[in-house]
Amino acid sequence: MVFHQANHPYPQKNSAMNKSLVTSRREFIKTSSGAVAGAALAAGLATPRAGYCAEENTIKIALVGCGGRGTGAAANALSTPGPVKLWAMADVFEHRLERSRQSLAAMHTSQMFAPPERCFTGFDAFKHAIDSLGQGDVVLLATPPAFRPLHFEYAVQKGVHVFMEKSFAVDVPGIRRVLKAGELAAEKNLKVATGLMSRHYRPLEEAMQRIHEGDIGEVITCWAYRMHGPVGFSPRKPGASELAHQIANYSNFTWLNGSFLVDWLIHNIDVCCWAKNQWPESVQGMGGRQVRLEPDQLFDHCAAEFTFPDGTRMHAQGRHMTGCHDFFGDVIHGAKGSAVLGEGIAKPRLFKGHKPSSANVAWDYNGPPCDQYQAEHDLLFDAIRHDRPYNEVERSAKTCLTAIMGRMAVESGKRITWEEALSANMQLAPGLEEIRSLDDPAPVEPDPAGLYPIAIPGFTQVL
């Protein structure tokens, strides 16, 4: 399953090591049970009724992927209204599972926590955790995105409800698997929530409603930005295998996270597509590795220009460098006004005209506070307890496809259409299901100098 360098979609390019680090969004997001009541009220949740999963019935939770984001998702799930318990846990790393378990136990002392016999490690751990659940229970999928299609398929086949963190795949074949599993989930009446939590941020929801009602006029251009310091990198731990090293640094390897554009910019790309109520028909872009020296696969800057069917455009710009202009959010331009909002913008605003000054503010949010991370879980568990349809797969998978086609355009230097992207067969990690141990070969291997294959626009093949 090791790629030969000559046939790999990322030809080799030299790099060395740089010590700059940045704290990722994926680090543990602190939550508290005290915020639950406000989040539930903001989400408009109803009082549970008897039926599919009545209030008196406990929902069991399995956590698959016990890193910072998975631990945060479990904390949110354990803070939803109604009885819940952390039933099982799974991760490839035993130390990460135990650290997560201890963190959750310290915050949620009243819940029953997964005993040692339901704490599973290894590449098949997800199966054991899901198999331990019953009808009406929930699995939280929070491993690196490369494994999401495989784990989601299995959960749907086993008939359990799902929360899956973004991103949902790293390549188009993975997206097709997610879409197919999402259709099966709907047929089985399974509830599926996805980690595009900005869709459940009340201030942003209200701002988007006003945009759709015409407050800034027809939407003309959308700009999605994520620009900040360098993405962190951890040197190989003594005795760690190549595969273990890469999984521990999943944000740094394209086969695991899909690229900076996919796994880091996906939220604000989603917000732009939400503002337009369209999916792009094509994209072209550029990017590269100008100052980054860490031995990994990351571009340190990228820009993708998407064209919508009506001819308007979205521009997605990512950069993670030291000493540069930083901005994290979306800017939407309409025919008579503009908006600054999206992930990274705690207080969205609409403006008269296109200059975002305090004198031009036409609207800002004055409602109750909202924790979008909690809200997305409150909505899922409420749908489970009241047997309401709830399936975010298609929209979320298409957002991920949009980001993936952006990555394809940036890495190849080619213009990519939606149809070309959707029919692409290039897999970043073929044979992923065959991995059995951390001692197995990694899908990408370093050269004798310790350097990894990196995409080169004009040469890299993506279809």
KOLBA-656792 format. One line per field, with one value per residue (C-alpha): x, z, y; chain; residue number from 1; residue in three letters. Coordinates in pm, 1 decimal, always signed. Example, Ala and Ser with C-alpha at 12.3 -4.5 7.8 and 13.67 -1.06 7.14 Angstrom:
% residues 2
c1: +1230.0|+1367.0 $
c3: +780.0|+714.0 $
c2: -450.0|-106.0 $
chaine: A|A $
num: 1|2 $
residu: ALA|SER $
% end
This chain:
% residues 463
c1: +0.0|+304.7|+296.9|+589.8|+730.9|+709.2|+336.8|+238.7|+15.7|+263.4|+611.7|+898.8|+1009.8|+1283.4|+1201.4|+1372.5|+1263.9|+1128.4|+1041.2|+738.8|+421.2|+60.5|-220.0|-482.5|-858.0|-861.9|-715.7|-958.0|-1251.7|-1355.5|-1723.2|-1926.9|-2260.8|-2364.6|-2397.3|-2639.2|-2959.1|-2885.4|-2778.6|-3090.9|-3309.1|-3130.9|-3178.7|-3553.1|-3561.4|-3893.2|-3979.1|-3917.5|-4219.7|-4256.8|-4174.2|-3863.2|-3620.1|-3811.5|-3663.2|-3634.4|-3422.9|-3045.8|-2864.1|-2529.9|-2240.7|-1932.3|-1641.9|-1423.0|-1118.2|-1009.4|-803.0|-888.3|-1183.7|-1325.3|-1298.0|-1473.3|-1751.5|-1799.0|-1817.1|-2091.9|-2281.0|-2265.1|-2408.0|-2724.5|-3065.9|-3170.9|-2977.9|-2665.2|-2357.4|-2019.7|-2044.2|-1735.3|-1419.4|-1183.2|-854.3|-537.9|-333.6|-390.6|-236.3|-468.4|-775.3|-683.4|-608.4|-946.6|-1125.0|-966.6|-1052.6|-1416.5|-1449.9|-1321.8|-1585.6|-1881.0|-1857.4|-2226.7|-2209.6|-2104.2|-1782.6|-1656.5|-1498.2|-1167.0|-1342.9|-1514.5|-1201.9|-1062.0|-738.3|-609.4|-737.8|-1039.1|-1126.2|-1403.2|-1587.9|-1578.2|-1699.9|-1987.3|-2077.8|-2126.1|-2411.4|-2779.2|-3072.3|-3111.1|-2747.7|-2490.2|-2133.9|-1915.0|-1667.2|-1367.3|-1064.0|-852.7|-1077.6|-917.2|-1097.3|-1438.1|-1598.9|-1501.1|-1622.7|-1943.1|-2032.8|-1986.8|-2195.7|-2483.0|-2464.6|-2489.0|-2790.5|-2663.9|-2703.2|-2395.4|-2219.2|-1921.6|-1669.0|-1550.5|-1387.4|-1587.2|-1336.4|-1003.6|-1075.8|-1369.2|-1404.7|-1442.2|-1711.1|-1906.2|-1895.2|-2020.6|-2306.4|-2413.5|-2399.4|-2596.7|-2875.3|-2882.4|-2896.1|-3205.3|-3369.6|-3298.9|-3431.3|-3090.0|-3005.6|-2676.3|-2519.4|-2200.7|-1934.4|-2006.3|-2116.2|-2134.8|-2470.5|-2601.7|-2450.9|-2755.4|-2591.3|-2476.2|-2814.1|-2986.0|-2732.9|-2775.7|-3153.9|-3120.7|-2885.3|-3131.6|-3411.1|-3213.9|-3073.4|-2745.3|-2896.8|-2805.9|-2489.9|-2213.4|-1888.7|-1793.4|-1452.6|-1347.3|-1027.5|-816.0|-482.9|-279.5|+48.5|+205.7|+32.3|+204.7|+431.6|+556.9|+889.2|+878.9|+864.6|+1133.5|+1030.0|+726.8|+663.3|+626.4|+251.6|+214.4|+417.9|+196.5|-131.6|-7.4|+54.8|-254.0|-296.3|+36.8|-26.6|-262.2|-373.3|-495.5|-654.3|-710.7|-493.9|-508.5|-774.1|-1001.4|-968.6|-908.0|-1100.2|-1406.5|-1619.4|-1587.0|-1622.0|-1947.1|-2062.6|-2000.5|-2197.9|-2472.2|-2484.2|-2514.6|-2747.7|-2548.1|-2260.8|-1978.5|-1955.4|-1576.6|-1260.8|-907.0|-635.6|-275.9|-63.9|+267.8|+522.3|+725.5|+854.8|+748.6|+1041.3|+879.9|+915.5|+549.2|+318.7|+153.6|+133.0|+176.9|-43.3|-328.1|-598.5|-892.4|-1135.5|-1472.6|-1734.6|-2103.8|-2361.7|-2485.5|-2132.7|-2059.2|-1750.7|-1613.5|-1250.4|-1101.7|-764.1|-552.9|-214.3|-29.9|+289.9|+459.4|+466.0|+191.8|-149.9|-398.1|-773.5|-1015.7|-1369.6|-1590.5|-1666.9|-1983.6|-2047.1|-2400.0|-2532.8|-2613.8|-2427.3|-2187.7|-2138.0|-1846.1|-1919.5|-1830.4|-1604.7|-1355.7|-1609.8|-1786.4|-2018.5|-2137.2|-2234.6|-2411.4|-2305.9|-2448.6|-2221.6|-1893.3|-1683.0|-1704.7|-1686.0|-1872.2|-2053.9|-2190.9|-2324.6|-2675.1|-2724.6|-2545.5|-2660.3|-2813.5|-2969.0|-2865.7|-2521.2|-2484.1|-2234.1|-2252.3|-2055.3|-2316.5|-2607.4|-2518.0|-2528.9|-2844.3|-3022.1|-2902.3|-2999.2|-3332.7|-3406.3|-3316.1|-3536.9|-3834.9|-3774.0|-3755.0|-3582.1|-3227.3|-2964.0|-2697.7|-2495.0|-2571.8|-2513.9|-2200.9|-2054.5|-2108.3|-1934.1|-1644.9|-1647.2|-1625.0|-1316.5|-1164.7|-1207.1|-1037.0|-744.7|-736.6|-717.1|-451.6|-229.6|-261.6|-279.6|-574.0|-931.8|-1157.0|-1531.6|-1785.5|-1859.9|-1490.2|-1438.9|-1742.0|-1628.6|-1260.2|-1108.0|-775.9|-741.0|-491.4|-461.3|-577.1|-596.9|-665.3|-894.2|-603.0|-404.5|-399.1|-120.0|+79.3|+375.9|+222.4|+364.1|+220.4|+41.6|+322.4|+682.1|+974.0|+1274.5|+1620.7|+1658.2|+1337.0|+1134.4|+779.2|+620.1|+463.7|+226.5|+374.2|+124.5|+155.2|+278.1|+55.9|-232.0|-558.4|-825.0 $
c3: +0.0|-10.7|-298.2|-537.9|-566.2|-945.9|-942.9|-634.2|-690.9|-491.2|-652.7|-409.1|-310.2|-61.8|+290.4|+632.4|+988.2|+1139.1|+1507.4|+1476.6|+1624.4|+1643.3|+1862.3|+1646.5|+1665.7|+1729.6|+2078.0|+2355.9|+2364.6|+2723.6|+2795.6|+3111.3|+3204.1|+3322.9|+2961.8|+2871.4|+2977.1|+2777.2|+2470.7|+2484.7|+2517.5|+2227.4|+2013.4|+2084.4|+2211.1|+2307.8|+2621.9|+2544.4|+2483.9|+2538.4|+2234.7|+2031.0|+2309.4|+2603.9|+2862.6|+3116.1|+2876.7|+2881.7|+2553.7|+2541.3|+2369.7|+2205.4|+2134.9|+1839.9|+1825.6|+2165.6|+2072.1|+2163.6|+1929.0|+2015.8|+2386.9|+2333.0|+2135.8|+2410.9|+2673.1|+2468.7|+2419.7|+2793.9|+2859.1|+2652.6|+2828.3|+2935.3|+3074.6|+2883.7|+2962.7|+2803.9|+2722.0|+2512.5|+2381.9|+2095.3|+1966.6|+1804.4|+2093.4|+2444.7|+2611.6|+2425.0|+2516.1|+2884.8|+2889.0|+2730.9|+2974.7|+3272.4|+3138.9|+3080.6|+3417.6|+3591.8|+3422.6|+3431.6|+3757.5|+3754.5|+3432.0|+3416.4|+3221.0|+2992.1|+3202.2|+3088.7|+2909.7|+2679.4|+2609.2|+2280.1|+2099.7|+1752.0|+1399.7|+1458.8|+1789.1|+1621.5|+1536.6|+1893.6|+2030.3|+1780.4|+1828.7|+2200.9|+2131.4|+2082.5|+1897.0|+1979.9|+2086.3|+1937.1|+1811.2|+1794.6|+1505.8|+1562.1|+1418.6|+1144.1|+839.7|+625.7|+835.4|+839.3|+536.9|+666.8|+1020.2|+907.1|+676.3|+958.0|+1203.4|+955.6|+875.6|+1249.0|+1287.0|+1535.5|+1528.8|+1439.1|+1512.8|+1279.4|+1306.2|+999.4|+762.6|+620.3|+370.0|+217.0|-144.1|-380.6|-355.8|+18.6|-36.6|-258.5|+18.5|+272.2|+46.2|-11.7|+359.9|+431.6|+201.9|+379.7|+715.4|+600.3|+488.0|+830.4|+1014.1|+1172.4|+1291.0|+1167.0|+1277.3|+1129.3|+1276.5|+1073.2|+1395.1|+1250.1|+1101.8|+1459.9|+1587.3|+1661.7|+1580.1|+1243.3|+1172.9|+1227.8|+1012.5|+733.7|+749.3|+695.9|+402.2|+242.7|+298.3|+98.1|+367.2|+175.9|-167.7|-410.6|-297.0|-545.7|-394.2|-96.6|+69.1|+306.6|+504.5|+746.7|+804.9|+1122.4|+1255.7|+1148.2|+1197.8|+1475.4|+1419.2|+1678.0|+1620.4|+1609.8|+1957.0|+2040.7|+1919.9|+1724.7|+1389.6|+1073.7|+1070.6|+1437.6|+1379.9|+1090.7|+1270.4|+1573.9|+1333.1|+1119.2|+1043.4|+859.8|+614.1|+319.3|+315.1|+673.8|+678.7|+312.2|+322.1|+505.3|+260.9|+331.5|+703.6|+822.2|+576.1|+546.5|+796.6|+619.2|+276.2|+410.3|+527.7|+182.6|+10.3|+269.3|+184.7|-186.3|-149.8|-434.0|-494.3|-723.4|-1076.5|-1108.3|-929.6|-1012.3|-767.2|-660.7|-360.8|-242.5|+30.7|+59.4|+416.8|+589.7|+674.3|+883.8|+726.5|+632.7|+332.2|+406.9|+170.9|+382.1|+154.9|-85.6|-269.4|-456.6|-672.4|-713.2|-972.7|-895.8|-1163.3|-1172.1|-1251.4|-908.8|-722.5|-391.8|-296.0|-28.1|+107.2|+356.3|+503.6|+815.3|+846.9|+1114.3|+1090.0|+828.6|+826.9|+1005.4|+954.3|+1028.6|+898.5|+596.7|+410.6|+199.8|-52.1|-168.4|-422.6|-150.6|+158.3|+311.8|+603.7|+817.7|+982.8|+988.9|+1209.5|+1378.7|+1400.8|+1735.3|+1663.2|+1300.4|+1155.6|+847.7|+699.5|+476.3|+174.0|+149.5|+410.7|+741.1|+975.3|+1301.1|+1135.0|+868.8|+1095.1|+981.3|+1214.9|+1484.6|+1712.6|+2048.5|+2149.5|+2416.3|+2402.8|+2205.8|+2222.9|+1874.9|+1979.4|+2243.2|+2019.1|+1747.9|+2001.9|+2172.1|+1836.5|+1751.6|+2085.6|+2080.9|+1737.1|+1870.5|+2177.7|+1973.6|+1661.7|+1430.8|+1091.8|+1124.8|+859.0|+769.3|+545.6|+194.0|+265.0|+467.4|+215.0|-65.2|+138.9|+185.7|-187.0|-255.5|-36.6|-190.4|-544.4|-423.5|-300.0|-633.3|-823.6|-594.0|-604.1|-976.8|-1106.2|-1321.1|-1346.1|-1197.3|-1260.3|-1014.3|-1251.4|-1292.1|-918.2|-839.5|-1083.4|-979.6|-871.4|-721.5|-366.9|-127.9|+72.3|-124.2|+87.2|+409.2|+531.3|+513.0|+787.8|+1090.8|+1307.6|+1375.0|+1248.6|+899.7|+623.8|+603.9|+281.7|+223.1|+319.1|+356.9|+128.0|+265.5|+373.4|+578.6|+338.1|+221.4|-123.9|-172.9|-448.2|-733.9|-942.2|-1309.7|-1235.3|-967.1|-1096.1|-900.9|-1110.5 $
c2: +0.0|+229.3|+475.7|+464.7|+815.0|+816.0|+742.7|+938.9|+1244.8|+1459.3|+1472.0|+1520.3|+1868.9|+1957.7|+2076.2|+2090.2|+2161.6|+2481.1|+2516.5|+2748.5|+2603.3|+2708.5|+2582.0|+2409.8|+2451.7|+2080.4|+2124.7|+2042.8|+2285.0|+2340.1|+2297.9|+2315.5|+2169.5|+2515.8|+2628.6|+2351.0|+2519.7|+2833.6|+2635.0|+2420.3|+2728.5|+2899.2|+2588.9|+2588.1|+2231.2|+2081.9|+1888.8|+1518.5|+1298.2|+927.1|+719.2|+647.8|+732.5|+870.9|+1102.6|+822.8|+616.2|+655.2|+709.5|+533.3|+708.4|+561.1|+794.2|+696.0|+920.3|+1051.7|+1354.7|+1711.7|+1749.1|+1408.1|+1480.5|+1812.0|+1643.9|+1385.9|+1662.0|+1828.7|+1502.0|+1433.1|+1781.2|+1733.8|+1725.6|+1377.7|+1081.0|+981.9|+778.3|+735.3|+367.0|+292.3|+457.3|+378.8|+516.0|+384.0|+528.1|+393.5|+700.2|+934.1|+730.1|+727.9|+1101.3|+1171.4|+941.2|+1114.0|+1460.2|+1368.3|+1196.6|+1508.9|+1725.5|+1485.6|+1297.7|+1204.1|+1000.8|+637.1|+613.2|+341.9|+64.5|-84.4|-370.4|-118.1|+89.0|-37.1|+42.5|-36.8|+7.0|-218.0|-47.6|+153.0|-169.1|-296.0|+38.0|+60.3|-306.6|-241.0|+3.9|-68.8|+85.5|+453.5|+495.2|+733.3|+708.4|+1017.9|+992.9|+1219.5|+1042.3|+1204.9|+1265.3|+994.1|+732.2|+904.9|+729.3|+384.7|+451.9|+622.9|+334.9|+84.8|+288.1|+314.7|-56.1|-129.5|+101.4|+360.5|+737.4|+939.7|+1262.3|+1296.3|+1573.7|+1755.5|+1696.8|+1409.3|+1271.2|+1368.7|+1275.6|+1237.3|+856.5|+910.6|+1173.0|+934.4|+673.4|+928.2|+1037.0|+676.1|+596.7|+913.5|+795.5|+460.1|+637.8|+827.0|+502.4|+351.7|+659.8|+718.1|+1068.9|+1211.8|+1539.7|+1679.0|+1904.3|+2217.3|+2382.8|+2734.6|+2632.9|+2620.7|+2945.4|+3158.5|+3496.9|+3362.3|+3202.0|+3535.4|+3719.8|+3465.1|+3494.4|+3868.7|+3815.7|+3574.0|+3825.5|+4083.4|+4312.2|+4355.3|+4302.2|+4026.4|+3847.2|+3926.4|+3799.2|+3580.4|+3573.2|+3295.0|+3353.2|+3156.6|+3330.1|+3285.2|+3147.2|+2817.2|+2484.0|+2291.1|+1994.4|+1742.7|+1567.0|+1190.9|+1036.6|+781.1|+438.2|+563.9|+400.6|+607.0|+549.1|+643.0|+959.2|+1067.7|+996.8|+1188.9|+1480.5|+1426.4|+1797.3|+1786.1|+1502.6|+1537.1|+1173.5|+1215.5|+1563.3|+1650.2|+1967.1|+2298.6|+2420.5|+2124.6|+2065.9|+2421.6|+2639.8|+2414.6|+2610.3|+2942.0|+2783.4|+2637.0|+2981.0|+3130.0|+2852.8|+2906.8|+3276.6|+3197.4|+2896.4|+2742.8|+2504.6|+2620.3|+2489.9|+2530.3|+2639.4|+2744.5|+2834.9|+2853.0|+2776.5|+2648.3|+2605.9|+2923.0|+2950.0|+2628.7|+2400.3|+2126.4|+1779.7|+1732.2|+1783.6|+2118.0|+2410.1|+2723.2|+2937.8|+2869.4|+3060.1|+2908.2|+3105.4|+2933.8|+3030.3|+2977.4|+2887.9|+3250.2|+3374.5|+3521.5|+3409.0|+3289.4|+3333.1|+3106.0|+3213.6|+3024.5|+3108.3|+2993.9|+3194.8|+3398.8|+3778.9|+3815.6|+3982.0|+3754.4|+3729.3|+3447.8|+3488.3|+3558.3|+3879.7|+3881.2|+4159.9|+4229.3|+4477.2|+4731.3|+4619.9|+4370.4|+4132.8|+4018.6|+3684.7|+3314.0|+3104.0|+3332.2|+3618.0|+3593.5|+3885.6|+3893.2|+4230.0|+4361.8|+4695.6|+4964.2|+4968.5|+4782.1|+4959.3|+4767.1|+5066.0|+5127.2|+5417.3|+5182.2|+4904.3|+4813.7|+4517.2|+4323.3|+4045.7|+4138.1|+3806.9|+3553.7|+3388.9|+3068.3|+2783.8|+2634.6|+2326.2|+2249.3|+2346.4|+2094.0|+1811.6|+1938.6|+1933.2|+1582.0|+1430.2|+1611.5|+1460.3|+1115.2|+1145.7|+1270.5|+1059.1|+1359.6|+1342.6|+1473.2|+1415.8|+1674.8|+1445.6|+1569.5|+1937.8|+1871.6|+1627.8|+1880.0|+2147.4|+1906.4|+1827.8|+2201.8|+2225.1|+1910.7|+2041.7|+2360.0|+2151.7|+1969.2|+2298.6|+2445.7|+2137.7|+2073.0|+2429.5|+2321.8|+2447.5|+2180.3|+2159.2|+2020.9|+1732.0|+1648.9|+1657.7|+1444.4|+1174.2|+1176.4|+844.9|+956.7|+821.3|+974.8|+652.1|+347.2|+34.3|+222.9|-56.0|-299.4|-127.2|-354.1|-214.4|+100.9|-99.9|-129.0|+93.3|+445.3|+550.3|+801.8|+743.5|+985.5|+971.6|+889.6|+1253.3|+1229.9|+1446.4|+1372.9|+1408.9|+1751.8|+1863.7|+2066.6|+2270.4|+2186.3|+1833.8|+1683.0|+1470.0|+1493.0|+1320.9 $
chaine: A|A|A|A|A|A|A|A|A|A|A|A|A|A|A|A|A|A|A|A|A|A|A|A|A|A|A|A|A|A|A|A|A|A|A|A|A|A|A|A|A|A|A|A|A|A|A|A|A|A|A|A|A|A|A|A|A|A|A|A|A|A|A|A|A|A|A|A|A|A|A|A|A|A|A|A|A|A|A|A|A|A|A|A|A|A|A|A|A|A|A|A|A|A|A|A|A|A|A|A|A|A|A|A|A|A|A|A|A|A|A|A|A|A|A|A|A|A|A|A|A|A|A|A|A|A|A|A|A|A|A|A|A|A|A|A|A|A|A|A|A|A|A|A|A|A|A|A|A|A|A|A|A|A|A|A|A|A|A|A|A|A|A|A|A|A|A|A|A|A|A|A|A|A|A|A|A|A|A|A|A|A|A|A|A|A|A|A|A|A|A|A|A|A|A|A|A|A|A|A|A|A|A|A|A|A|A|A|A|A|A|A|A|A|A|A|A|A|A|A|A|A|A|A|A|A|A|A|A|A|A|A|A|A|A|A|A|A|A|A|A|A|A|A|A|A|A|A|A|A|A|A|A|A|A|A|A|A|A|A|A|A|A|A|A|A|A|A|A|A|A|A|A|A|A|A|A|A|A|A|A|A|A|A|A|A|A|A|A|A|A|A|A|A|A|A|A|A|A|A|A|A|A|A|A|A|A|A|A|A|A|A|A|A|A|A|A|A|A|A|A|A|A|A|A|A|A|A|A|A|A|A|A|A|A|A|A|A|A|A|A|A|A|A|A|A|A|A|A|A|A|A|A|A|A|A|A|A|A|A|A|A|A|A|A|A|A|A|A|A|A|A|A|A|A|A|A|A|A|A|A|A|A|A|A|A|A|A|A|A|A|A|A|A|A|A|A|A|A|A|A|A|A|A|A|A|A|A|A|A|A|A|A|A|A|A|A|A|A|A|A|A|A|A|A|A|A|A|A|A|A|A|A|A|A|A|A|A|A|A|A|A|A|A|A|A|A|A|A|A|A|A|A|A|A|A|A|A|A|A|A|A|A $
num: 1|2|3|4|5|6|7|8|9|10|11|12|13|14|15|16|17|18|19|20|21|22|23|24|25|26|27|28|29|30|31|32|33|34|35|36|37|38|39|40|41|42|43|44|45|46|47|48|49|50|51|52|53|54|55|56|57|58|59|60|61|62|63|64|65|66|67|68|69|70|71|72|73|74|75|76|77|78|79|80|81|82|83|84|85|86|87|88|89|90|91|92|93|94|95|96|97|98|99|100|101|102|103|104|105|106|107|108|109|110|111|112|113|114|115|116|117|118|119|120|121|122|123|124|125|126|127|128|129|130|131|132|133|134|135|136|137|138|139|140|141|142|143|144|145|146|147|148|149|150|151|152|153|154|155|156|157|158|159|160|161|162|163|164|165|166|167|168|169|170|171|172|173|174|175|176|177|178|179|180|181|182|183|184|185|186|187|188|189|190|191|192|193|194|195|196|197|198|199|200|201|202|203|204|205|206|207|208|209|210|211|212|213|214|215|216|217|218|219|220|221|222|223|224|225|226|227|228|229|230|231|232|233|234|235|236|237|238|239|240|241|242|243|244|245|246|247|248|249|250|251|252|253|254|255|256|257|258|259|260|261|262|263|264|265|266|267|268|269|270|271|272|273|274|275|276|277|278|279|280|281|282|283|284|285|286|287|288|289|290|291|292|293|294|295|296|297|298|299|300|301|302|303|304|305|306|307|308|309|310|311|312|313|314|315|316|317|318|319|320|321|322|323|324|325|326|327|328|329|330|331|332|333|334|335|336|337|338|339|340|341|342|343|344|345|346|347|348|349|350|351|352|353|354|355|356|357|358|359|360|361|362|363|364|365|366|367|368|369|370|371|372|373|374|375|376|377|378|379|380|381|382|383|384|385|386|387|388|389|390|391|392|393|394|395|396|397|398|399|400|401|402|403|404|405|406|407|408|409|410|411|412|413|414|415|416|417|418|419|420|421|422|423|424|425|426|427|428|429|430|431|432|433|434|435|436|437|438|439|440|441|442|443|444|445|446|447|448|449|450|451|452|453|454|455|456|457|458|459|460|461|462|463 $
residu: MET|VAL|PHE|HIS|GLN|ALA|ASN|HIS|PRO|TYR|PRO|GLN|LYS|ASN|SER|ALA|MET|ASN|LYS|SER|LEU|VAL|THR|SER|ARG|ARG|GLU|PHE|ILE|LYS|THR|SER|SER|GLY|ALA|VAL|ALA|GLY|ALA|ALA|LEU|ALA|ALA|GLY|LEU|ALA|THR|PRO|ARG|ALA|GLY|TYR|CYS|ALA|GLU|GLU|ASN|THR|ILE|LYS|ILE|ALA|LEU|VAL|GLY|CYS|GLY|GLY|ARG|GLY|THR|GLY|ALA|ALA|ALA|ASN|ALA|LEU|SER|THR|PRO|GLY|PRO|VAL|LYS|LEU|TRP|ALA|MET|ALA|ASP|VAL|PHE|GLU|HIS|ARG|LEU|GLU|ARG|SER|ARG|GLN|SER|LEU|ALA|ALA|MET|HIS|THR|SER|GLN|MET|PHE|ALA|PRO|PRO|GLU|ARG|CYS|PHE|THR|GLY|PHE|ASP|ALA|PHE|LYS|HIS|ALA|ILE|ASP|SER|LEU|GLY|GLN|GLY|ASP|VAL|VAL|LEU|LEU|ALA|THR|PRO|PRO|ALA|PHE|ARG|PRO|LEU|HIS|PHE|GLU|TYR|ALA|VAL|GLN|LYS|GLY|VAL|HIS|VAL|PHE|MET|GLU|LYS|SER|PHE|ALA|VAL|ASP|VAL|PRO|GLY|ILE|ARG|ARG|VAL|LEU|LYS|ALA|GLY|GLU|LEU|ALA|ALA|GLU|LYS|ASN|LEU|LYS|VAL|ALA|THR|GLY|LEU|MET|SER|ARG|HIS|TYR|ARG|PRO|LEU|GLU|GLU|ALA|MET|GLN|ARG|ILE|HIS|GLU|GLY|ASP|ILE|GLY|GLU|VAL|ILE|THR|CYS|TRP|ALA|TYR|ARG|MET|HIS|GLY|PRO|VAL|GLY|PHE|SER|PRO|ARG|LYS|PRO|GLY|ALA|SER|GLU|LEU|ALA|HIS|GLN|ILE|ALA|ASN|TYR|SER|ASN|PHE|THR|TRP|LEU|ASN|GLY|SER|PHE|LEU|VAL|ASP|TRP|LEU|ILE|HIS|ASN|ILE|ASP|VAL|CYS|CYS|TRP|ALA|LYS|ASN|GLN|TRP|PRO|GLU|SER|VAL|GLN|GLY|MET|GLY|GLY|ARG|GLN|VAL|ARG|LEU|GLU|PRO|ASP|GLN|LEU|PHE|ASP|HIS|CYS|ALA|ALA|GLU|PHE|THR|PHE|PRO|ASP|GLY|THR|ARG|MET|HIS|ALA|GLN|GLY|ARG|HIS|MET|THR|GLY|CYS|HIS|ASP|PHE|PHE|GLY|ASP|VAL|ILE|HIS|GLY|ALA|LYS|GLY|SER|ALA|VAL|LEU|GLY|GLU|GLY|ILE|ALA|LYS|PRO|ARG|LEU|PHE|LYS|GLY|HIS|LYS|PRO|SER|SER|ALA|ASN|VAL|ALA|TRP|ASP|TYR|ASN|GLY|PRO|PRO|CYS|ASP|GLN|TYR|GLN|ALA|GLU|HIS|ASP|LEU|LEU|PHE|ASP|ALA|ILE|ARG|HIS|ASP|ARG|PRO|TYR|ASN|GLU|VAL|GLU|ARG|SER|ALA|LYS|THR|CYS|LEU|THR|ALA|ILE|MET|GLY|ARG|MET|ALA|VAL|GLU|SER|GLY|LYS|ARG|ILE|THR|TRP|GLU|GLU|ALA|LEU|SER|ALA|ASN|MET|GLN|LEU|ALA|PRO|GLY|LEU|GLU|GLU|ILE|ARG|SER|LEU|ASP|ASP|PRO|ALA|PRO|VAL|GLU|PRO|ASP|PRO|ALA|GLY|LEU|TYR|PRO|ILE|ALA|ILE|PRO|GLY|PHE|THR|GLN|VAL|LEU $
% end
